[in-house]
Amino acid sequence: MVSERGLQVLRAIVQDYVETREPVGSKTIVERHAFGVSAATIRNDMAQLEDEELIAAPHTSSGRVPTDKGYRVFVDHLSQLRPLSTAQRTAISTFLEGATDLDDVLARTVRALTTLTGQVAIVQYPSFAQAHVSHVELVALEGGRMLVILVTDTGRVSQRMTQLRTGYEADDLTRLRDRVAALVTGRSVRQGAQAVAGEFVALDVERHDDLLASAVLRVVAEELEEFRQDKLVMAGTANLARREQDFRSSIYPLLEAIEEQVTLLRLMSEMVADDEGLSVSIGRENEAFGLAEASVLAGDYDPATHARVGVLGPTRMDYATNLAAVRTVAHYVGRLLEDDERSR
């Protein structure tokens, strides 16, 4: 059982190691922190922390560094997160201001978070499995191309071009738009996808209208399927390379997880949030996901779908500051999306 002073010594070791990247000794703690006890007493506290496997000596006769378990105890005993500065809050609101749709909001979100933390920023799309298609639009372009636009009631917008296989008149375009709208508008993404699949099977490409519809329905089907897939947006991957010295082995497993997304989606979905919607997974806690040298900090911005925004980086990171940034950004994004929903 670690004493209260032992926890304070652990906090000092974590803070100093994060700041300096150098192992921390008892003399340094006495000089930098006002404990009011001798270096010998601090050494006894450090010995207890080492017995509890909360700190370790990376080299013989060196100072001590936090272990993954030590970081976990440190995070669990954070009494409060210091608020972000006015300048940092202004930077967040400036990044998010003027976003045009959900895709834009989330792209701006990760740019803001990676700028604030210097870590890889991650944001999940809300689950669209139960979203409903609210609008369909077809826009004629030059060269026999057409822009297919789908909008859901959750703010997701899809815009994709397709090449048509036959010419058409204005009346053909109107009929085609009405036909697609009848299949998907007001239906959930899942129901719409099923309706389009049924319509596609019944097409007779010998008929002009069905030949015209085939390319558009194929695009609609693919976009609705995309809506149903869990998806991440990320920024700041280059920060991993800049912090490569903080990883004992290769950073390639992290780069592969970022590239494939499936691993990170699974990890973020399994992280347990506290009362503030914040969750932290540290080092070896991520071993099952091949990310034993990384930490992930996340905050819920859409509690209904457990959609999260967060950061990924080495276990040696400023947890208090990064958690405060994640919490604040999640709050801003959630409020922005709520305001957008009320304005519909």
Secondary structure, 3 states (H helix, E strand, C coil): CCCHHHHHHHHHHHHHHHHHCCCECHHHHHHHCCCCCCHHHHHHHHHHHHHCCCEECCCCCCCEEECHHHHHHHHHCCCCCCCCCHHHHHHHHHHHCCCCCHHHHHHHHHHHHHHHHCCEEEEECCCCCCCEEEEEEEEECHHHEEEEEEEECCCCEEEEEEECCCCCCHHHHHHHHHHHHHHHCCCEHHHHHHHHHHHHHCCCCCCHHHHHHHHHHHHHHHHHHHHHCCCEEEECCHHHHHCHHHCCCCCHHHHHHHHHCHHHHHHHHHCCCCCCCEEEEEHHHHHHHCCCCEEEEEEEEECCCCEEEEEEEECCCCHHHHHHHHHHHHHHHHHHHHHHHHHC
